[in-house]
């Protein structure tokens, strides 16, 4: 059964918000999980984190950035159109329990998937301090939503156009050096950011969790493309995760594996652009 796009909008350049009608998934969705979608019967399957869900309306919100052929094609779709496949919720949900103070760190598009986690922690009574960052103010995602889901919100931009002039890890280090006891840090964003967060929190002995959705391909554990080394053991991000102890993730291996399909992705994008120019069927 096709899954209708209820709403589609552009948040910032190249980053889009899409609300999908998927009542059965919305009933079961929990913070930290993801879906797999396919646009049509000729399309690839791609994993995207559940950025929000509404059980009453039966909808799932996804946020995606135009990176390759499928996300570029997805960005051209509008409300009223439908996706062929929309499967989920997949992956293990975030562990949410009353533990004290939780710091949620979102970098770039990672702000969207960290939002439901921050909200869930606040709902169980934890104090939530959120740090969100982007390259510049015009690329910042979901500031109001994150403020509503947090007790305190800090903003950073690489160029200083809003909030702290610098990186999310600058603010995180100041919080860790402060008087407040922090029980958990959750970080989602580019791998280099998550690795840096892990490096900042490690000397303080604060439990740190990262989400490794970006390495997935199949999303079911069948293809093996999302193999990651965690604590010296091979794990599959899609079925064992997507969240892992940041202090045990081999980020060097992770980032190398993320480069595996660059040539194929470039060829697919070139073919898609050629089809658009010539008006052929992709």
Secondary structure, DSSP 8 states (H G I E B T S, - for coil): --EEEEEEEEEETTEEEEEEE-HHHHHH--TT-EEEEESSTTS--EEEEEEEEETTTTEEEEEEE--SHHHHHHHT--TT-EESEEEEEES--------SEEEEEEETTHHHHHHHHHHHHHHTT-EEEEEEEESSGGG---HHHHHHT-SEEEEEETTSSSSEES-HHHHHHHHHHSSS---EEEEES-HHHHHHHHHHHHTTT-EEEEE-GGG-SSSSSSS-TTEEEETTEEEEHHHH-SEEEGGGB-HHHHHHHTTTTHHHHHHHHHHHHHHHHHT---
